[in-house]
């Protein structure tokens, strides 16, 4: 049996429930000054609102060094009753002070990822359940190739899924050429985030044909083609026979985007996005995108751990 590694321990994928497959409870970046997700009370309220809307699980894609607050996640999960999956990994270089990537090169990036997946994040005891890395705009720079190579090595050591930020939705095929082609990661172990920000149906079909997952995410960035392009893109993929490769997420990245701070937030995924997609592709597929698909995408063959 394959298990999803949550902050409270491993659970069978079938028990994950309705899942926001790409979101953030906490996030800090020099690219988002003054808009940090860094409030435990707001995170708790957001999870409670998501639970009230019918949600049961959230996958936080915040990687190493971006304020993921792993130590706070178990209590939040217990208090709200929402399962939480935490990430290891490394984002684009622009999200870190210059000295941090240099320090990690000396430590061994793959070893860090493996340690956080199997032993725990720092002294928190919380084990990561996925590896998050990032591409660039229509290309992969040296930093992206370094982080993805480390992610592939960590995947081969642990079986963990690899989630990839696509910058403005681009470079999906470059990512797959590297991870699946050169580095031997099976397509079904790769999750591509933000494909609807570059709604090219040909690229979407080619990416889905690799066996990877396409994680369509929501309205956190008002200037991107987010939820309002989902029905067309999801419908085209379903019609082409790739409906079983799709995930849904909210991708809340700033404080103002949380529902408890006046934005759409996590509940919007279930309150509005789900209904719109049901109209486009039917309730059966949408329900599978929210339950069965994340249960498969984030599960791995690691031995179950005690919560």
Residue frames as qw, qx, qy, qz and C-alpha x, y, z in Angstrom:
[[0.000, 0.888, 0.460, 0.000, 0.00, 0.00, 0.00],
 [0.402, 0.371, -0.024, 0.837, 1.24, 3.50, -0.81],
 [0.346, -0.705, -0.474, 0.398, 1.09, 6.22, 1.82],
 [0.158, 0.827, 0.052, 0.537, 0.91, 10.01, 1.86],
 [0.564, -0.145, -0.448, 0.678, 3.41, 11.44, 4.34],
 [0.187, -0.861, -0.244, -0.406, 1.58, 14.09, 6.39],
 [0.061, 0.622, -0.466, 0.627, 2.92, 16.17, 9.26],
 [0.672, -0.388, 0.400, -0.488, 1.16, 13.79, 11.68],
 [0.523, -0.206, 0.825, 0.056, 2.48, 10.64, 10.05],
 [0.119, 0.128, -0.783, -0.597, 1.80, 8.45, 7.04],
 [0.601, 0.272, 0.492, -0.568, -1.77, 7.74, 5.94],
 [0.487, 0.257, 0.769, 0.323, -3.10, 5.53, 3.16],
 [0.030, 0.003, 0.358, 0.933, -3.80, 7.64, 0.10],
 [0.250, -0.477, -0.741, -0.401, -7.44, 6.57, 0.14],
 [0.376, -0.665, -0.549, 0.339, -7.85, 8.34, 3.50],
 [0.311, -0.005, 0.023, 0.950, -6.62, 11.73, 2.29],
 [0.138, 0.722, 0.576, -0.357, -10.09, 13.06, 1.44],
 [0.365, 0.880, 0.238, 0.189, -10.88, 16.26, -0.47],
 [0.674, -0.356, 0.088, 0.641, -7.46, 17.78, -1.10],
 [0.209, 0.964, -0.109, -0.124, -6.14, 21.21, -2.03],
 [0.935, 0.090, 0.081, 0.333, -3.14, 19.84, -3.93],
 [0.542, 0.273, -0.032, 0.794, -1.13, 23.08, -4.08],
 [0.230, -0.902, -0.197, -0.308, -1.28, 25.78, -1.44],
 [0.428, 0.292, -0.462, 0.720, 0.63, 27.65, 1.26],
 [0.503, -0.756, -0.413, 0.073, -0.11, 28.23, 4.93],
 [0.406, -0.802, 0.143, 0.414, 3.22, 29.98, 5.46],
 [0.720, 0.433, 0.210, 0.500, 5.57, 31.64, 2.98],
 [0.207, -0.881, 0.085, 0.417, 8.26, 34.33, 3.10],
 [0.726, 0.315, 0.298, 0.534, 10.28, 35.69, 0.20],
 [0.247, -0.448, 0.056, 0.857, 12.30, 38.83, -0.56],
 [0.032, 0.192, 0.615, 0.764, 10.20, 39.03, -3.72],
 [0.343, -0.641, -0.582, -0.364, 7.05, 39.54, -1.63],
 [0.260, 0.058, -0.497, 0.826, 8.06, 42.10, 1.01],
 [0.283, -0.009, 0.312, -0.907, 5.33, 42.98, 3.48],
 [0.739, 0.036, -0.237, -0.629, 2.96, 40.31, 2.15],
 [0.165, 0.285, -0.934, 0.141, 4.28, 37.32, 4.04],
 [0.804, -0.333, -0.355, -0.342, 2.17, 34.39, 5.17],
 [0.402, 0.276, -0.680, 0.548, 3.53, 34.24, 8.69],
 [0.435, -0.305, 0.314, -0.787, 0.54, 34.35, 11.05],
 [0.063, -0.011, -0.992, 0.112, -0.32, 31.13, 12.89],
 [0.324, 0.382, 0.610, -0.614, -3.77, 32.34, 13.90],
 [0.510, 0.508, -0.193, -0.667, -4.62, 33.30, 10.32],
 [0.291, 0.273, -0.882, -0.251, -3.35, 29.93, 9.10],
 [0.117, 0.172, 0.918, -0.339, -5.59, 28.17, 11.61],
 [0.428, 0.491, 0.326, -0.685, -8.59, 30.24, 10.57],
 [0.441, 0.464, -0.512, -0.573, -7.90, 29.52, 6.89],
 [0.168, 0.095, -0.980, -0.054, -7.74, 25.78, 7.54],
 [0.240, 0.325, 0.752, -0.521, -10.97, 25.97, 9.53],
 [0.477, 0.524, -0.003, -0.706, -12.66, 27.80, 6.68],
 [0.366, 0.351, -0.769, -0.390, -11.39, 25.20, 4.22],
 [0.002, 0.072, 0.977, -0.202, -12.67, 22.40, 6.45],
 [0.362, 0.425, 0.500, -0.662, -16.07, 24.10, 6.72],
 [0.500, 0.508, -0.294, -0.637, -16.25, 24.19, 2.91],
 [0.971, 0.138, 0.054, -0.190, -15.69, 20.43, 2.78],
 [0.478, 0.664, -0.556, 0.150, -11.89, 20.26, 2.60],
 [0.922, -0.388, -0.005, -0.014, -9.90, 17.52, 4.33],
 [0.794, -0.225, 0.190, 0.531, -6.25, 17.92, 3.25],
 [0.235, 0.961, -0.114, -0.089, -3.82, 20.61, 2.10],
 [0.850, 0.060, 0.070, 0.519, -0.43, 20.13, 0.45],
 [0.125, -0.953, 0.093, 0.261, 1.87, 23.03, 1.36],
 [0.812, 0.460, 0.028, 0.357, 4.45, 23.56, -1.39],
 [0.093, -0.951, 0.265, -0.132, 6.60, 25.99, 0.65],
 [0.879, 0.192, -0.331, 0.284, 10.17, 24.63, 0.44],
 [0.702, -0.320, -0.224, 0.595, 13.32, 25.01, 2.51],
 [0.385, -0.131, -0.018, 0.913, 14.29, 28.53, 3.59],
 [0.113, -0.361, -0.370, -0.849, 10.97, 30.23, 2.82],
 [0.298, -0.183, 0.416, -0.840, 9.33, 30.34, 6.25],
 [0.553, -0.154, -0.714, -0.401, 7.34, 27.09, 6.07],
 [0.421, -0.413, 0.449, -0.671, 7.11, 26.92, 9.92],
 [0.606, 0.026, -0.780, -0.155, 7.18, 23.13, 10.03],
 [0.165, -0.014, -0.799, 0.578, 7.08, 23.09, 13.83],
 [0.374, 0.138, 0.308, -0.864, 3.65, 24.75, 13.82],
 [0.505, 0.096, -0.587, -0.626, 2.05, 22.43, 11.28],
 [0.319, -0.150, -0.933, 0.079, 1.24, 19.40, 13.49],
 [0.042, 0.351, 0.614, -0.706, -0.73, 21.47, 16.01],
 [0.373, 0.293, -0.158, -0.866, -2.59, 23.23, 13.20],
 [0.447, 0.039, -0.797, -0.404, -3.48, 19.90, 11.64],
 [0.222, -0.244, -0.888, 0.319, -4.68, 18.42, 14.94],
 [0.113, 0.339, 0.407, -0.841, -6.68, 21.50, 15.91],
 [0.439, 0.344, -0.186, -0.809, -8.46, 21.92, 12.58],
 [0.761, 0.147, 0.609, -0.165, -8.80, 18.29, 11.57],
 [0.653, 0.727, -0.132, -0.163, -7.22, 19.01, 8.17],
 [0.881, -0.112, 0.230, 0.399, -4.37, 16.78, 7.04],
 [0.141, 0.941, -0.240, -0.192, -1.28, 18.78, 6.03],
 [0.897, 0.138, 0.125, 0.402, 1.60, 17.68, 3.81],
 [0.207, -0.896, 0.201, 0.338, 4.84, 19.66, 4.08],
 [0.773, 0.606, -0.085, 0.167, 7.52, 20.14, 1.41],
 [0.574, -0.504, 0.292, 0.575, 11.27, 20.03, 1.29],
 [0.598, 0.578, 0.371, 0.413, 13.07, 21.35, -1.79],
 [0.305, -0.449, 0.054, 0.838, 14.40, 24.68, -3.01],
 [0.410, 0.828, 0.344, -0.167, 12.78, 27.46, -5.04],
 [0.558, 0.709, 0.025, 0.431, 14.39, 29.83, -7.56],
 [0.583, -0.012, -0.283, 0.762, 17.53, 31.61, -6.42],
 [0.035, -0.499, -0.084, -0.862, 15.68, 34.95, -6.36],
 [0.640, -0.615, -0.296, -0.353, 13.72, 33.80, -3.30],
 [0.825, -0.430, -0.173, 0.325, 16.84, 33.51, -1.11],
 [0.170, -0.912, 0.312, 0.207, 19.77, 35.58, 0.08],
 [0.616, 0.629, -0.467, -0.081, 22.78, 34.85, -2.16],
 [0.049, -0.532, 0.809, -0.245, 24.72, 33.06, 0.56],
 [0.760, -0.088, 0.486, -0.422, 22.07, 30.38, 1.17],
 [0.913, 0.382, -0.077, -0.119, 22.45, 28.40, -2.09],
 [0.391, 0.656, -0.598, 0.243, 26.24, 28.61, -1.69],
 [0.377, -0.422, 0.698, -0.439, 25.99, 27.15, 1.80],
 [0.872, 0.085, 0.333, -0.348, 23.73, 24.35, 0.62],
 [0.729, 0.561, -0.391, -0.040, 26.14, 23.41, -2.15],
 [0.119, 0.544, -0.759, 0.338, 28.71, 22.61, 0.51],
 [0.573, -0.180, 0.621, -0.503, 26.24, 20.59, 2.56],
 [0.024, 0.032, 0.951, 0.307, 24.86, 18.51, -0.30],
 [0.467, 0.002, -0.029, -0.884, 21.39, 19.43, -1.51],
 [0.694, -0.065, -0.627, -0.348, 20.13, 15.93, -2.22],
 [0.429, -0.073, -0.783, 0.445, 21.24, 14.82, 1.24],
 [0.175, 0.036, 0.359, -0.916, 19.26, 17.68, 2.78],
 [0.629, -0.013, -0.296, -0.719, 16.13, 16.67, 0.86],
 [0.664, -0.050, -0.745, -0.039, 16.51, 13.01, 1.86],
 [0.230, -0.034, -0.692, 0.683, 17.05, 13.93, 5.50],
 [0.340, 0.042, 0.216, -0.914, 13.92, 16.11, 5.60],
 [0.695, 0.014, -0.452, -0.559, 11.88, 13.40, 3.91],
 [0.759, -0.052, -0.648, 0.027, 13.03, 10.52, 6.09],
 [0.472, -0.122, -0.599, 0.636, 14.31, 11.92, 9.40],
 [0.154, -0.830, -0.486, 0.224, 12.59, 15.26, 9.82],
 [0.271, 0.785, 0.065, 0.554, 12.89, 19.00, 9.28],
 [0.017, -0.643, 0.444, -0.624, 15.44, 20.33, 11.76],
 [0.038, 0.078, -0.869, 0.487, 14.46, 19.30, 15.27],
 [0.550, -0.044, 0.033, -0.833, 10.69, 19.42, 14.61],
 [0.422, 0.023, 0.895, -0.143, 10.18, 15.73, 13.96],
 [0.630, 0.596, 0.230, -0.443, 8.01, 16.71, 10.98],
 [0.498, -0.100, 0.699, 0.503, 8.89, 14.80, 7.85],
 [0.324, 0.437, -0.273, -0.793, 8.36, 16.31, 4.42],
 [0.693, 0.266, 0.652, -0.152, 6.06, 14.49, 2.00],
 [0.674, 0.666, 0.254, 0.195, 7.24, 15.97, -1.31],
 [0.517, -0.271, 0.194, 0.788, 10.13, 17.81, -2.95],
 [0.303, 0.899, 0.290, -0.123, 9.41, 21.28, -4.40],
 [0.475, -0.230, 0.326, 0.784, 11.69, 22.81, -7.04],
 [0.313, 0.813, 0.225, -0.436, 11.22, 25.44, -9.75],
 [0.635, 0.351, 0.401, 0.560, 11.88, 26.16, -13.39],
 [0.139, -0.408, 0.040, 0.901, 12.49, 29.49, -15.05],
 [0.495, 0.639, 0.165, -0.565, 10.68, 31.50, -17.69],
 [0.797, 0.566, -0.105, -0.182, 10.76, 29.34, -20.83],
 [0.571, 0.537, -0.570, 0.246, 14.12, 27.88, -19.76],
 [0.841, -0.511, -0.132, 0.122, 16.08, 26.16, -17.01],
 [0.137, 0.863, -0.421, 0.246, 19.06, 28.03, -15.62],
 [0.455, 0.327, -0.766, 0.314, 21.98, 26.46, -13.74],
 [0.295, -0.209, 0.616, -0.700, 20.21, 26.86, -10.39],
 [0.815, 0.076, 0.062, -0.571, 17.12, 25.02, -11.68],
 [0.787, 0.304, -0.534, -0.054, 19.19, 22.20, -13.10],
 [0.180, 0.342, -0.765, 0.515, 21.09, 21.89, -9.82],
 [0.481, -0.112, 0.517, -0.699, 17.96, 21.76, -7.69],
 [0.862, 0.178, -0.098, -0.465, 16.16, 19.37, -10.04],
 [0.614, 0.357, -0.695, 0.111, 19.16, 17.06, -10.18],
 [0.044, -0.229, 0.762, -0.604, 19.18, 16.96, -6.37],
 [0.677, 0.025, 0.258, -0.689, 15.42, 16.40, -6.34],
 [0.828, 0.261, -0.414, -0.272, 15.78, 13.47, -8.74],
 [0.387, 0.312, -0.798, 0.342, 18.50, 11.93, -6.57],
 [0.293, -0.119, 0.631, -0.709, 16.30, 12.32, -3.49],
 [0.792, 0.127, -0.046, -0.595, 13.36, 10.82, -5.35],
 [0.730, 0.279, -0.620, -0.062, 15.37, 7.77, -6.34],
 [0.195, 0.238, -0.795, 0.523, 16.43, 7.34, -2.69],
 [0.240, 0.090, 0.640, -0.724, 12.95, 7.74, -1.17],
 [0.107, 0.443, 0.851, 0.259, 10.22, 7.48, -3.82],
 [0.028, 0.612, 0.377, -0.694, 8.99, 10.99, -2.92],
 [0.437, 0.746, 0.449, 0.227, 7.02, 12.94, -5.54],
 [0.369, -0.167, 0.100, 0.909, 8.59, 16.03, -7.09],
 [0.184, 0.859, 0.463, -0.120, 6.44, 19.18, -7.45],
 [0.480, 0.047, 0.248, 0.841, 7.65, 21.84, -9.88],
 [0.121, 0.786, 0.219, -0.566, 6.81, 25.53, -10.00],
 [0.530, 0.415, 0.466, 0.575, 6.49, 26.50, -13.66],
 [0.148, -0.410, -0.080, 0.897, 7.37, 30.17, -13.99],
 [0.428, 0.382, -0.071, -0.816, 4.28, 31.77, -15.55],
 [0.859, 0.226, 0.347, -0.300, 3.33, 28.26, -16.59],
 [0.592, 0.700, -0.369, -0.152, 6.26, 27.89, -19.00],
 [0.156, 0.587, -0.792, 0.064, 9.09, 25.40, -19.61],
 [0.852, -0.157, 0.336, -0.369, 6.99, 22.34, -18.81],
 [0.936, 0.335, -0.103, 0.019, 8.60, 20.28, -21.54],
 [0.337, 0.665, -0.544, 0.386, 12.11, 21.38, -20.56],
 [0.497, -0.469, 0.554, -0.475, 11.37, 20.28, -16.99],
 [0.941, 0.033, 0.246, -0.229, 10.15, 16.89, -18.17],
 [0.739, 0.567, -0.336, 0.142, 13.10, 16.45, -20.54],
 [0.091, 0.613, -0.643, 0.451, 15.44, 16.95, -17.59],
 [0.556, -0.324, 0.583, -0.497, 13.62, 15.13, -14.79],
 [0.891, 0.132, 0.350, -0.258, 12.11, 12.24, -16.75],
 [0.774, 0.604, -0.185, 0.033, 14.47, 12.10, -19.72],
 [0.378, 0.644, -0.557, 0.364, 17.96, 12.75, -18.36],
 [0.175, -0.444, 0.670, -0.569, 17.43, 11.93, -14.69],
 [0.358, -0.030, -0.928, -0.098, 15.12, 8.94, -14.93],
 [0.282, 0.113, 0.603, -0.738, 12.22, 10.10, -12.73],
 [0.138, 0.411, 0.875, 0.216, 8.99, 8.34, -13.75],
 [0.080, -0.383, -0.299, -0.870, 6.46, 10.78, -15.17],
 [0.532, -0.611, -0.507, -0.294, 3.81, 9.86, -12.61],
 [0.617, -0.454, -0.355, 0.536, 6.15, 11.05, -9.84],
 [0.248, -0.003, 0.071, 0.966, 6.28, 14.62, -11.23],
 [0.041, 0.789, 0.589, -0.169, 3.64, 17.29, -10.51],
 [0.315, 0.248, 0.203, 0.893, 3.71, 20.46, -12.61],
 [0.073, -0.669, -0.521, 0.525, 2.26, 23.56, -10.98],
 [0.118, 0.668, 0.028, -0.734, 0.63, 26.54, -12.75],
 [0.379, 0.128, 0.728, 0.557, 0.09, 25.06, -16.24],
 [0.185, 0.785, 0.587, 0.075, -3.01, 27.24, -16.65],
 [0.151, -0.819, 0.039, 0.552, -0.84, 30.37, -16.53],
 [0.085, 0.444, -0.627, -0.634, 0.38, 29.43, -20.03],
 [0.705, 0.232, 0.550, -0.381, -2.77, 27.83, -21.45],
 [0.343, 0.479, -0.648, -0.482, -1.24, 26.19, -24.51],
 [0.901, -0.019, 0.212, -0.378, -3.34, 23.06, -25.19],
 [0.806, 0.439, -0.394, 0.058, -0.61, 21.41, -27.27],
 [0.181, 0.507, -0.686, 0.490, 1.98, 21.74, -24.51],
 [0.616, -0.272, 0.456, -0.583, -0.56, 20.57, -21.95],
 [0.957, 0.150, -0.029, -0.245, -1.27, 17.43, -23.96],
 [0.654, 0.492, -0.520, 0.246, 2.41, 16.74, -24.53],
 [0.106, -0.483, 0.655, -0.572, 3.16, 17.16, -20.82],
 [0.771, -0.145, 0.350, -0.513, 0.26, 14.95, -19.77],
 [0.890, 0.330, -0.281, -0.141, 1.41, 12.36, -22.26],
 [0.302, 0.520, -0.716, 0.354, 4.56, 11.88, -20.19],
 [0.629, -0.346, -0.691, 0.082, 2.38, 10.55, -17.37],
 [0.219, 0.036, -0.440, 0.870, 3.02, 13.56, -15.13],
 [0.087, -0.714, -0.655, 0.232, 0.38, 15.42, -13.11],
 [0.134, 0.446, 0.162, 0.870, -0.83, 18.89, -14.06],
 [0.249, -0.526, -0.622, 0.525, -1.80, 20.91, -10.98],
 [0.034, 0.628, 0.333, 0.702, -4.17, 23.67, -12.01],
 [0.346, -0.372, -0.540, 0.671, -4.16, 26.31, -9.30],
 [0.004, 0.788, 0.615, -0.016, -6.32, 29.21, -8.38],
 [0.167, 0.874, 0.239, 0.389, -6.79, 32.91, -8.09],
 [0.598, -0.583, -0.136, 0.533, -3.97, 33.92, -5.77],
 [0.286, -0.277, 0.281, 0.873, -2.42, 36.10, -8.52],
 [0.422, 0.683, 0.411, -0.433, -5.09, 38.30, -10.06],
 [0.281, 0.744, -0.344, -0.499, -2.89, 39.20, -13.06],
 [0.106, -0.263, 0.922, 0.263, -2.39, 35.57, -14.13],
 [0.664, 0.011, -0.460, -0.589, -4.65, 33.33, -16.19],
 [0.141, -0.204, 0.882, -0.401, -5.67, 31.26, -13.20],
 [0.382, 0.250, 0.831, -0.318, -9.13, 29.91, -12.37],
 [0.530, 0.599, 0.137, -0.584, -10.87, 31.64, -15.26],
 [0.443, 0.523, -0.628, -0.369, -8.83, 29.58, -17.76],
 [0.341, -0.218, 0.895, -0.186, -9.33, 26.28, -15.95],
 [0.731, 0.315, 0.472, -0.378, -12.59, 25.09, -17.53],
 [0.648, 0.679, -0.239, -0.247, -11.29, 25.39, -21.08],
 [0.185, 0.608, -0.771, 0.047, -7.92, 23.80, -20.31],
 [0.435, -0.140, 0.832, -0.315, -9.32, 21.01, -18.13],
 [0.761, 0.414, 0.300, -0.400, -12.02, 20.27, -20.68],
 [0.565, 0.672, -0.437, -0.194, -9.51, 20.04, -23.51],
 [0.006, 0.460, -0.876, 0.145, -7.31, 17.63, -21.55],
 [0.591, 0.063, 0.699, -0.397, -10.26, 15.50, -20.54],
 [0.753, 0.543, 0.048, -0.368, -11.45, 15.33, -24.14],
 [0.449, 0.653, -0.607, -0.059, -7.94, 14.28, -25.23],
 [0.895, -0.095, -0.436, -0.003, -7.98, 11.41, -22.73],
 [0.456, 0.263, -0.532, 0.664, -5.86, 12.97, -19.98],
 [0.487, -0.667, -0.105, -0.554, -8.52, 13.66, -17.36],
 [0.883, -0.415, -0.201, 0.090, -6.80, 11.23, -15.01],
 [0.663, 0.130, -0.182, 0.714, -3.64, 13.39, -14.83],
 [0.019, -0.657, -0.086, -0.748, -5.20, 16.51, -13.25],
 [0.422, -0.394, -0.593, 0.561, -5.03, 18.11, -9.80],
 [0.070, -0.831, -0.264, -0.484, -6.56, 21.26, -8.29],
 [0.541, -0.308, -0.400, 0.672, -5.07, 23.76, -5.86],
 [0.065, -0.945, -0.310, 0.079, -5.53, 27.25, -4.50],
 [0.639, 0.232, -0.040, 0.732, -1.88, 28.46, -4.34],
 [0.243, -0.951, -0.163, -0.098, -2.45, 31.20, -1.76],
 [0.734, 0.184, -0.180, 0.629, 0.90, 33.03, -1.64],
 [0.122, 0.343, -0.214, 0.906, 0.23, 36.37, 0.08],
 [0.019, 0.250, 0.712, -0.656, -1.63, 37.45, 3.19],
 [0.382, 0.287, 0.030, -0.878, -4.16, 39.45, 1.18],
 [0.494, 0.113, -0.700, -0.503, -5.11, 36.34, -0.80],
 [0.087, -0.121, -0.937, 0.317, -6.31, 34.43, 2.28],
 [0.278, -0.583, -0.631, -0.429, -10.07, 34.21, 2.71],
 [0.477, -0.664, -0.465, 0.340, -9.77, 35.33, 6.32],
 [0.291, -0.440, 0.039, 0.848, -8.05, 38.52, 5.10],
 [0.387, 0.653, 0.131, -0.637, -10.62, 39.32, 2.43],
 [0.205, 0.441, -0.702, -0.520, -9.22, 37.31, -0.48],
 [0.798, 0.071, -0.402, -0.443, -10.47, 34.12, -2.16],
 [0.363, -0.502, 0.726, -0.299, -8.21, 31.77, -0.21],
 [0.069, -0.129, 0.988, 0.056, -8.46, 28.03, 0.18],
 [0.439, 0.374, 0.706, -0.412, -12.27, 27.82, 0.45],
 [0.436, 0.591, -0.170, -0.658, -12.69, 29.40, -3.00],
 [0.102, 0.285, -0.900, -0.313, -11.38, 26.20, -4.56],
 [0.030, 0.276, 0.957, -0.081, -14.43, 24.34, -3.25],
 [0.197, 0.581, 0.466, -0.638, -16.87, 27.23, -3.10],
 [0.439, 0.727, -0.039, -0.526, -16.53, 28.48, -6.70],
 [0.148, 0.529, -0.743, -0.381, -13.84, 26.72, -8.75],
 [0.271, 0.028, 0.962, -0.038, -15.30, 23.26, -8.20],
 [0.479, 0.574, 0.539, -0.389, -18.79, 24.27, -9.32],
 [0.374, 0.739, -0.265, -0.494, -17.47, 25.96, -12.46],
 [0.049, 0.405, -0.877, -0.253, -15.44, 22.90, -13.40],
 [0.414, 0.226, 0.854, -0.218, -18.39, 20.59, -12.75],
 [0.521, 0.686, 0.195, -0.469, -20.30, 22.57, -15.37],
 [0.310, 0.701, -0.527, -0.367, -17.42, 22.09, -17.82],
 [0.346, 0.360, -0.861, -0.096, -16.42, 18.44, -17.30],
 [0.762, -0.298, -0.489, -0.301, -18.92, 16.88, -14.92],
 [0.571, -0.696, 0.272, -0.339, -18.98, 16.09, -11.22],
 [0.986, -0.117, 0.035, 0.114, -17.32, 12.68, -11.49],
 [0.691, 0.422, -0.155, 0.567, -14.05, 13.98, -12.93],
 [0.063, -0.748, 0.227, -0.621, -13.94, 16.98, -10.60],
 [0.788, -0.546, 0.155, -0.239, -14.48, 14.77, -7.56],
 [0.949, 0.030, -0.008, 0.313, -11.64, 12.53, -8.69],
 [0.424, 0.641, -0.171, 0.616, -9.40, 15.57, -9.22],
 [0.305, -0.707, 0.268, -0.580, -10.01, 16.53, -5.59],
 [0.797, -0.413, 0.351, -0.267, -9.76, 13.07, -3.99],
 [0.967, 0.084, 0.207, 0.125, -8.51, 10.09, -5.98],
 [0.632, 0.675, -0.124, 0.361, -5.89, 11.97, -8.00],
 [0.072, -0.796, 0.453, -0.395, -4.02, 13.67, -5.11],
 [0.839, -0.374, 0.360, -0.163, -4.19, 10.38, -3.19],
 [0.923, 0.244, 0.144, 0.259, -2.19, 8.84, -6.03],
 [0.435, 0.794, -0.149, 0.397, 0.04, 11.80, -6.87],
 [0.148, -0.767, 0.440, -0.443, 1.37, 12.36, -3.34],
 [0.910, -0.328, 0.219, -0.128, 1.53, 8.75, -2.17],
 [0.331, 0.649, -0.685, 0.016, 4.80, 6.82, -2.10],
 [0.875, -0.049, -0.481, -0.038, 6.07, 3.40, -1.16],
 [0.109, 0.469, -0.643, 0.596, 7.82, 4.49, 2.03],
 [0.395, -0.276, -0.852, 0.205, 7.00, 2.42, 5.09],
 [0.335, -0.784, -0.330, -0.406, 4.19, 3.83, 7.25],
 [0.276, 0.252, -0.519, 0.769, 5.31, 5.96, 10.18],
 [0.291, -0.579, -0.704, 0.289, 3.60, 6.45, 13.49],
 [0.012, 0.768, 0.217, 0.602, 1.75, 9.74, 13.90]]
